[in-house]
Amino acid sequence: VRSQDPVVLLEQARSGDRGATGRLLSMVERGGAASAAVARTVYPDSGHIDRVVGLTGAPGAGKSTLTDGVIRQARQEPGPVGVLAVDPSSPFTGGAILGDRVRMSEHTTDPDVFIRSMATRGHLGGLSVAVPEAVRVLGAVGFTTVLIETVGVGQVEVEIAGAADTTVVVVNPGWGDSVQANKAGLLEIADVFVINKADRPGSAETRRDLDNMLDLDPAMGEWRPPIVLTTATSGDGLEELWTAVGEHSAYLERSGERDRRRRRRLIEELDRVLVRRLAADVRTLAGGEVYERLTSAMLARAVDPQAAAAELLAALGVVA
Amino acid sequence: VRSQDPVVLLEQARSGDRGATGRLLSMVERGGAASAAVARTVYPDSGHIDRVVGLTGAPGAGKSTLTDGVIRQARQEPGPVGVLAVDPSSPFTGGAILGDRVRMSEHTTDPDVFIRSMATRGHLGGLSVAVPEAVRVLGAVGFTTVLIETVGVGQVEVEIAGAADTTVVVVNPGWGDSVQANKAGLLEIADVFVINKADRPGSAETRRDLDNMLDLDPAMGEWRPPIVLTTATSGDGLEELWTAVGEHSAYLERSGERDRRRRRRLIEELDRVLVRRLAADVRTLAGGEVYERLTSAMLARAVDPQAAAAELLAALGVVA
């Protein structure tokens, strides 16, 4: 019989049982009481990861091949590597992309590489709560490097990227317009830029576009995100990328920024957990006579949803 | 001086002032008190739209060209057409795609076609609250057909699709694996399937894949989603698509399903508005001594975020 006790599972996972690691992560994904128990168990020992690196960018940017290359670089250093391949873009592409991702990695048979796909839907903020929890599980198990690959683009991915110490944003040659249109978001999250598929035409222009964008960033601090050109399929530029990640890591350490980031991230995570729990309880909060009266009035077009929500919360005394 | 009074703006919008319509939609997007005032103003008269049609699918499926073609079909019937082009996928592709969308439509100069792009980030569930509100604005202004085009894929899009009476899911030839991997989500939202770019190889196989999926749907009711082959660039299949949308609309009417859907959707929207308001108040809820003590304990790795959230909510007496 497989144990469901997080304490037992963590012990098994630490002695190299990858199945136990997988079961802990499944409990995190499920949420609820199981997730809370895992969180409590791993939390005290989860702070010993050297590097949490996020790789993010639009579909088709070549992130999977790039991640495989980054794993190769990370494996030249001591310590096992954990990879979370996160896809919030179900229902249209999720399963397929992630299935391929895990199946096709060149590292599937390396006992010191653990690749796990995470996808969920229907939970408000589900992944942005589950991913940092999953990173802590990997940390407590003993992984010294954790890579978070997000397959997709959007608000949820930005939140997920927030779980990493160093976020690598992957673009392709010819994405200048897209870069220009979204510079605020890119500047907000990127610690390192990668122009992947750099053997294609247009990589010089894309580098120039990124450089111009960085030149004009009013919030630029001590760290200016380097731009690395890679061709993941041939391996070109991967060593430079890993060096850039290491330099960012050293900067974080030296400047005290790592601690500040981790603190800020924990506070944000607490807020998200609070919102999630409140959301789960909305139906409960909302039950009863006032709720029935207000929904009837709303369906009769007498009260709009915003007014109904305001009245309901006031009646419940939840919000001043 | 431009009025910010929703009552005045609604009157102007009804007499054909598209700038006033745009300002009402901007107020909806901003959220907060302005949005609540607009919601209150338009709600009583917002129920007279004949058709709310959603078009959704992965990037690259050709939705923009398809939407242009659908507008052409809708314009052969009386009444103005409103289009909301919604992109939740910022920061990577959002602005660029939507800018093109509005700029490149063949209907830009038609006074009875109003195209509006909506994109927002950083607001938890922002678009899934703003889109149904925007649809009601268009209804109160007098638009009889509203199209909602979602540029992107994912959980938020599924929620947005829920604001439509009829949801058209767009796929391309060769997407069989993706369809198979995501059948649960597709079956949940699709009222009509379109295989666009049907002149490319593989459309027969994709049709067969979709048909097999529909054959095996255990929850299939009276309506079986038809599969329409289109080539939006040449216009092929667009009349069939519009006919299929009309047939779905007639089915909704005949079966009473339209009223049931609209009721269910309003209740879901109330819940989302409640969650959003609670989220906005989390910081307020969370202020004070207990919050400070718990966040300190959390940063010292003594209490994990889930446990901290539970303790905090209990201390505040918000949740039983």
Interface residues (C-beta under 8 A of the other chain):
Chain A: S35 A36 A39 R40 Y43 P44 S46 G47 G57 A58 P59 P88 S89 S90 P91 F92 T93 G94 G95 A96 G99 R121 G122 L124 G125 E133 G152 V153 G154 Q155 V156 V158 D177 S178 Q180 A181 N182 A184 G185 L186 E188 I189 R263 L266 I267 E269 L270 D271 V273 L274 V275 R277 L278 A279 D281 V282 R283 T284 L285 A286 L294 T295 M298 L299 R301 A302 V303 D304 P305 Q306 A307 A308 A309 A310 L312 L313 V318 V319 A320
Chain B: S35 A36 A39 R40 Y43 P44 S46 G47 G57 A58 P59 P88 S89 S90 P91 F92 T93 G94 G95 A96 G99 R121 G122 L124 G125 E133 G152 V153 G154 Q155 V156 V158 D177 S178 Q180 A181 N182 A184 G185 L186 E188 I189 R263 L266 I267 E269 L270 D271 V273 L274 V275 R277 L278 A279 D281 V282 R283 T284 L285 A286 L294 T295 M298 L299 R301 A302 V303 D304 P305 Q306 A307 A308 A309 A310 L312 L313 V318 V319 A320
